[in-house]
């Protein structure tokens, strides 16, 4: 170590100390300036749209208020897509290398048709990135503390006050403000199709969960259903016979009612199944309770029925993962999705019914849910 240190301190036989200092300064400046210039040049809008795959989204951006507005302030590509802090900027540049790979090597987004097929995936990735940094790029221009709510329309002011109080990320509500929103329903259908495909191999357990509404029958081979099993409902498998399953279904029903609808909890509209005919006539009562809030009597029933195989899985978690994607991907298009515990099971039904007719509801109304 001492020899190495002495060698480093020994004057150069060929170069003067001044020359070495100048060379060191030049190298140091180059190491600082060149990356800065490189990042700056590759962050211009001209560079971003130089790939033909970016032309469609560039045209969408040109129609937005971020491109042209009354105040004459324009948000360029880097203003929205590159975080202002240096670590975030470097990270984003490294991530962007994948875009080059997908365009020039994998050729996954090099045509308008391929790009549209990937639009939902790309958008969700960008939304997740902005959510992660709390919309840092948006906040470089927009600030909750600087907003004059008196100059906003009443509904906008109300929503912004709530967002400010909860420090919501801008992207929670403001999706599709510069680019066309993707057809989220296609992505959800693909996810559900994958879930349905997994049901063909992951359905051998003693406890199964339904992916969709399934008819149930009083006897194997019956043509007329004796009720329906609702999605995400649990059944116990009693017997397997070819393409048929004999199952046991449990749920709560109001004691003084018609006892045709079973719910997961007493007094809560978490529907499990509807039963009628012979299935209803042969139910067993397991227990009874009183719901204090409504002073109503509820009975827990156990029904035995037959159903055909298919659309049943061993694990409930993938079903809820799909439901979570559907919830966040749709509700967040218009407003910040409320915490799932914000309403109880009964309250959610009325809240979601209030969304009927909205553009997002129209786009996903035929998606399995």
C-alpha positions in Angstrom: 0.0 0.0 0.0 2.9 2.4 0.8 4.5 1.7 -2.5 1.3 2.4 -4.3 0.8 5.7 -2.4 4.4 6.8 -3.1 3.9 6.0 -6.8 0.7 8.1 -6.9 2.6 11.1 -5.3 5.7 10.8 -7.4 5.9 13.6 -10.1 5.4 12.4 -13.6 8.5 12.0 -15.7 6.7 13.0 -18.9 3.9 15.4 -17.9 4.0 18.5 -15.7 1.7 18.8 -12.7 -0.2 21.6 -14.4 -0.8 19.4 -17.5 -2.1 16.6 -15.3 -4.4 19.0 -13.4 -5.8 20.4 -16.6 -6.4 16.9 -17.9 -8.1 16.0 -14.7 -10.3 19.1 -14.8 -11.3 18.3 -18.4 -12.2 14.7 -17.6 -14.2 15.9 -14.5 -16.1 18.5 -16.5 -16.8 16.0 -19.2 -18.1 13.5 -16.7 -20.5 16.1 -15.4 -21.5 18.0 -18.6 -21.9 15.1 -21.0 -24.5 13.1 -19.0 -26.3 16.4 -18.3 -26.4 17.3 -22.0 -27.4 13.7 -22.9 -30.3 13.7 -20.5 -31.4 17.2 -21.7 -31.3 16.3 -25.3 -33.1 13.0 -24.8 -35.8 14.7 -22.8 -37.0 17.1 -25.5 -40.4 16.6 -27.0 -38.7 16.4 -30.4 -36.6 13.4 -29.3 -39.6 11.7 -27.6 -41.8 11.8 -30.7 -39.0 10.9 -33.1 -40.1 7.3 -32.9 -43.0 6.7 -35.3 -44.8 4.7 -32.5 -45.1 7.9 -30.5 -46.9 9.8 -33.3 -50.5 8.8 -32.3 -50.0 9.8 -28.7 -48.3 13.0 -29.8 -51.3 14.0 -31.8 -53.5 13.3 -28.8 -51.3 15.5 -26.7 -51.6 18.3 -29.2 -55.4 18.3 -28.6 -55.0 18.7 -24.9 -54.9 21.7 -22.6 -51.4 20.9 -21.7 -50.3 21.6 -25.2 -52.3 24.8 -25.9 -54.2 26.9 -23.4 -55.3 30.5 -22.6 -52.2 31.2 -20.4 -49.8 30.0 -23.0 -47.9 27.6 -20.7 -47.0 24.3 -22.3 -46.1 21.1 -20.5 -43.6 19.2 -22.6 -43.1 15.4 -22.5 -40.4 15.6 -19.8 -42.6 17.8 -17.6 -45.0 15.0 -17.1 -43.0 11.8 -17.6 -39.6 12.5 -16.0 -39.4 13.2 -12.3 -37.7 16.5 -11.3 -35.3 14.9 -8.8 -32.0 13.5 -10.1 -32.4 9.9 -8.8 -35.9 9.8 -10.2 -34.7 11.2 -13.5 -31.8 8.7 -13.8 -34.1 5.8 -12.9 -36.7 6.9 -15.5 -34.0 7.1 -18.2 -32.9 3.6 -17.4 -36.5 2.4 -17.5 -36.9 4.1 -20.9 -34.3 1.8 -22.4 -37.0 -0.9 -22.3 -39.1 1.3 -24.6 -36.3 1.3 -27.2 -36.0 -2.5 -26.8 -39.8 -3.0 -27.3 -39.8 -0.7 -30.4 -36.6 -1.7 -32.3 -35.9 -5.3 -31.1 -39.0 -6.9 -29.7 -41.2 -5.0 -32.2 -44.1 -5.1 -29.7 -45.3 -1.5 -30.2 -43.9 -0.6 -33.6 -47.3 -0.4 -35.4 -50.5 1.5 -34.4 -52.3 -1.8 -34.0 -49.7 -3.3 -31.7 -49.5 0.0 -29.7 -53.3 0.0 -29.2 -53.1 -3.6 -28.0 -50.5 -2.5 -25.4 -52.1 0.9 -24.5 -53.8 -0.3 -21.4 -50.7 -2.0 -20.1 -48.5 1.0 -20.9 -51.0 3.4 -19.3 -51.3 1.4 -16.1 -47.5 1.2 -15.8 -47.3 5.0 -16.1 -50.1 5.5 -13.6 -48.4 3.2 -11.1 -45.1 5.1 -11.6 -46.8 8.5 -11.0 -48.7 7.1 -8.0 -45.5 5.8 -6.5 -43.9 9.3 -6.5 -47.1 11.0 -5.6 -47.4 12.7 -9.0 -44.1 14.6 -8.4 -44.1 15.9 -12.0 -47.6 17.3 -11.7 -46.7 19.0 -8.5 -43.8 20.8 -10.1 -46.5 23.1 -11.6 -49.6 22.4 -9.5 -49.7 22.9 -5.7 -52.6 22.4 -3.4 -51.6 25.4 -1.3 -51.5 27.7 -4.3 -55.1 26.9 -5.4 -57.8 29.5 -5.2 -60.9 27.4 -4.7 -63.1 30.4 -5.2 -62.1 30.5 -8.8 -62.9 26.8 -9.4 -66.4 25.6 -10.2 -68.1 24.3 -7.0 -67.8 20.6 -7.8 -64.1 20.9 -8.7 -63.5 23.0 -5.5 -65.2 20.3 -3.4 -63.2 17.5 -4.9 -59.9 19.4 -4.7 -60.4 20.2 -1.0 -60.9 16.5 -0.3 -57.8 15.6 -2.3 -55.7 18.3 -0.5 -56.9 17.1 2.9 -55.9 13.5 2.1 -52.8 14.5 0.0 -54.1 12.4 -2.9 -51.9 11.8 -5.8 -53.0 13.9 -8.9 -53.1 10.8 -11.1 -55.8 9.3 -8.8 -58.3 11.5 -10.6 -56.6 13.0 -13.6 -56.1 10.2 -16.0 -56.5 10.8 -19.7 -55.8 14.5 -19.5 -53.1 14.5 -22.2 -53.6 11.1 -24.0 -56.6 9.0 -24.9 -57.7 6.7 -22.2 -57.2 3.0 -23.0 -60.1 0.6 -23.4 -59.8 -0.8 -19.9 -62.5 -3.4 -20.5 -60.3 -5.3 -22.9 -57.6 -5.7 -20.3 -60.1 -6.8 -17.7 -61.6 -9.4 -20.1 -58.1 -10.7 -20.8 -57.4 -11.0 -17.1 -60.7 -12.7 -16.5 -60.1 -15.1 -19.4 -56.7 -16.0 -17.8 -58.6 -16.6 -14.5 -61.1 -18.8 -16.3 -58.4 -20.8 -18.0 -56.8 -21.5 -14.6 -60.1 -23.0 -13.5 -59.5 -25.9 -15.8 -56.5 -27.1 -13.8 -57.0 -25.6 -10.3 -60.4 -27.1 -9.4 -59.6 -30.3 -7.5 -60.0 -29.0 -3.9 -62.6 -29.9 -1.4 -63.5 -26.2 -1.2 -64.2 -24.3 -4.4 -65.0 -20.7 -5.3 -67.1 -19.5 -8.3 -65.9 -17.2 -11.0 -69.3 -16.4 -12.5 -73.0 -17.0 -11.9 -73.6 -20.7 -12.1 -76.9 -22.6 -12.2 -77.5 -25.2 -9.5 -79.8 -28.2 -9.7 -81.7 -30.4 -7.3 -80.3 -33.6 -9.0 -77.5 -34.5 -11.3 -78.6 -34.2 -14.9 -81.6 -32.0 -14.3 -82.4 -29.5 -17.1 -84.3 -27.0 -14.9 -82.1 -25.0 -12.5 -83.2 -24.8 -8.9 -81.3 -21.6 -8.2 -78.0 -19.9 -8.9 -74.6 -19.6 -7.3 -73.2 -16.1 -7.3 -69.6 -15.1 -8.2 -66.9 -15.4 -5.5 -69.0 -17.8 -3.4 -67.7 -20.8 -1.5 -69.0 -24.3 -1.8 -67.9 -27.6 -0.2 -67.5 -30.5 -2.6 -69.4 -33.6 -1.4 -69.1 -35.7 -4.5 -67.6 -35.7 -8.0 -69.4 -37.6 -10.8 -68.0 -37.0 -14.3 -68.8 -33.4 -15.2 -71.0 -32.9 -12.2 -70.3 -31.8 -8.6 -72.5 -32.3 -5.6 -71.9 -29.3 -3.4 -72.9 -27.9 0.0 -73.8 -24.2 0.2 -74.1 -22.2 3.3 -75.6 -18.8 3.8 -77.8 -16.5 5.9 -81.4 -15.6 5.1 -84.1 -13.5 6.8 -86.1 -16.0 9.0 -89.5 -14.4 8.3 -88.8 -13.9 4.6 -89.2 -16.3 1.6 -85.7 -17.8 2.4 -84.8 -17.9 -1.3 -81.6 -15.7 -1.1 -78.6 -16.7 0.9 -76.0 -14.1 2.0 -72.5 -14.4 3.5 -73.4 -12.5 6.6 -76.7 -11.8 8.4 -78.2 -8.5 7.4 -75.5 -7.8 4.7 -76.2 -8.0 1.0 -73.2 -10.1 0.2 -75.1 -12.6 -2.0 -74.0 -16.2 -2.1 -76.8 -18.0 -3.9 -80.5 -18.1 -4.7 -82.4 -21.3 -4.1 -85.8 -22.7 -4.9 -87.7 -25.9 -5.5 -86.3 -29.1 -4.1 -83.1 -27.5 -3.1 -84.9 -25.0 -0.9 -87.2 -27.6 0.5 -84.4 -29.7 1.9 -82.2 -27.1 3.6 -80.9 -27.4 7.1 -81.0 -24.6 9.7 -77.6 -24.4 11.4 -78.1 -21.4 13.7 -80.1 -18.2 14.2 -79.3 -14.7 15.2 -80.8 -11.3 15.6 -79.4 -8.2 13.7 -79.6 -5.5 16.3 -79.6 -2.6 13.8 -82.8 -3.7 12.2 -84.2 -6.0 14.9 -84.6 -8.8 12.4 -84.2 -12.5 12.8 -81.8 -14.3 10.5 -81.2 -18.1 10.0 -78.0 -19.7 8.7 -79.0 -22.4 6.1 -77.2 -25.3 4.6 -78.3 -26.4 1.1 -77.2 -29.4 -1.0 -77.2 -29.1 -4.8 -75.6 -30.3 -8.0 -73.7 -28.2 -10.5 -71.6 -28.7 -13.5 -67.8 -28.4 -13.4 -66.2 -25.3 -14.8 -65.5 -21.7 -13.6 -64.6 -22.9 -10.2 -61.2 -22.5 -8.5 -59.4 -23.7 -5.4 -58.4 -20.2 -4.2 -60.4 -17.0 -3.6 -57.3 -14.7 -3.8 -57.0 -14.6 -7.6 -60.7 -13.6 -7.8 -60.2 -10.7 -5.3 -57.0 -9.7 -7.2 -59.1 -9.4 -10.4 -61.8 -7.5 -8.5 -59.2 -5.2 -7.1 -57.8 -4.4 -10.6 -61.4 -3.9 -11.9 -62.2 -1.5 -9.0 -59.0 0.6 -9.2 -58.9 0.7 -13.0 -62.5 1.9 -13.4 -63.2 4.1 -10.4 -59.9 6.0 -10.7 -60.7 7.1 -14.2 -63.2 9.7 -12.9 -62.2 10.2 -9.3 -60.0 8.8 -6.5 -61.3 5.4 -5.7 -62.5 5.4 -2.1 -61.0 3.1 0.5 -62.9 -0.2 0.2 -63.8 0.0 3.8 -65.4 3.4 3.3 -68.8 1.8 2.8 -70.3 -1.4 4.1 -71.7 -4.1 1.8 -75.1 -2.5 1.8 -73.8 1.0 1.1 -71.6 -0.1 -1.8 -74.6 -1.3 -3.8 -76.3 2.1 -3.8 -73.0 3.9 -4.4 -72.2 1.7 -7.5 -75.8 2.0 -8.8 -75.2 5.8 -8.7 -72.4 5.3 -11.3 -74.8 3.8 -13.9 -74.7 5.8 -17.0 -71.2 7.3 -16.5 -68.8 6.9 -19.5 -66.7 4.4 -17.5 -69.7 2.3 -16.5 -70.7 2.2 -20.2 -67.2 1.0 -21.2 -67.0 -1.8 -18.6 -70.7 -2.8 -18.1 -70.2 -6.1 -20.0 -67.0 -7.0 -18.2 -67.4 -10.0 -15.8 -67.6 -8.7 -12.3 
